[in-house]
Amino acid sequence: MRGLVLLFIFILVSTQLRAASVQGGSGSLVYSDGVDGNFNSLVYKTNSGGILRVFDEGLSFNYDSRYDAGNLSPDKTYSVVQFSESGVGVQQEPKKIYLCAFVRMSDGCVVNVESGEQCGGEWSGSERWSS
């Protein structure tokens, strides 16, 4: 019985808490504390091991490794990060806002935040995002 409980805990932990990363030239974006492409944490990790928290707590980050080519600019200097923020709208109804941020991969700096159609685009040229 004890072995069965330990096996259940191992399976639960291994399937629920996954991590993913996007590797740029000088560092990587590391998504963690998530399941099925939805992550609760995102940090920038330099190649020398330094860690920078890119966003505040309470956001939900969406990442799927199948779309790596679309997330990272061709020259690996910028990455687009898809995320959402939950809150309360008019008449106290739950509301979710979908956003995207462009992160400079040399230092983890957020250089722009957009919403709507701007987030659904692709890289044209080495550093240009076209929606």
N, C-alpha and C positions, 0 to 999 in steps of 0.2 A: 504494500500500500504506500509506504514512504517513497519508494522508487517511482511509483506512478505519479505521485504529487510533485516530485522533483522534475520528472520529465515534462509534466504539464507546465510548470513554472518556466522551465527552459524554453519550451516552444512558444509560450506567451511572450516572453522577453525578446526572443530572437525574431519574432514576426511583428511585434508592435513597435519597437524602437529601432528604426533604421536610420542610417545617415547616408548622405550623398554629397558629392563635391563637384565643383566646376573649376578646372585648373587654368589659370591665366599665366602670363609671363613671369610676374613677380610674386604671385601668391594665389590663393584659391578661396572660393566661397564655399563654406561648409554648412550644409543643411543638416539639422539633427532633431531629435525628439519628434519623430513623425511616423506616419503610416500611410501607405498607398498614395504617395506623392504630396501629401499635406504635412508640412513641418512647422513646428512651433518655435524653432530657433535658427538663426542664421548669423554666422560670424565670418569675418575675413581673416584668413591665416596667412601670414607672410611665409616665404620660403625659408626664412631663418627661424621660424617658430613663434613669432609674435602673433597675438590674437587681438582683434578689434571687433567689438559688437557693432554691427552696421545699423541695426534698427532697434527701437524700443521693444519692450515685452508686449505681448498681447496681440501680435499680428500672426496671421496664418500665411505661410509661404508655400507656393505651389511649385513643384519641380518634378520633372519626369526625364530621366536620363535618355530616353528615346529621342528627345528633342535638343540634345546638347549642341548640335550644329547651329540651331536657331537661337540659342541663348547667348553664346559667346561670339563676339565679332570675329571676322576672319583673321584679323591680326592679333587676336587675343588680348586687346587692350581694354575692352568694355564687355560687360555682361548685362543682360536684361534680367531683372528679378520680378516675377509675378507674385503678388501678394494681395491679401484682403484684410479689411478691418471691420469688425462688427461693432454695432452701436444701436442706439435707439433713435428712430425717426419720428416723423409727425404722428401725433396721437399715440405715442409710446409703443409703436410697432417696431419689432426687431428689423434692423437694416444692415446690409452688408455692402461695403464699398470695395470694388475691385480696382486695383492700381498696379502700376509697374514702375520700377526704378531702374535707372541706368547707373551701374557701379563701375568706377575706374579700377581696373584690375592691378594697377601698379601700387595702389595704396589703400583700396577699400572705400574710397570716398564716393558718396552718392552725388552724382552730378546733375541729375534731373529726376523728377517724379511726374508721372503722367497718369491719365485715366482714359477709359473709353477706347475709341478707335486707335489712339496712339499706341496702345499696348499690343494691338494685333498687327504686327508688321514683320519686317525681316531686314537683315543687314544688306545694304547695297553699297559696295565699296568696302574698304577696310574698316572704317569707323562710322559710317553713316547708317542710321536707322530710318527706314521708309515705311510708312503706314499706309 
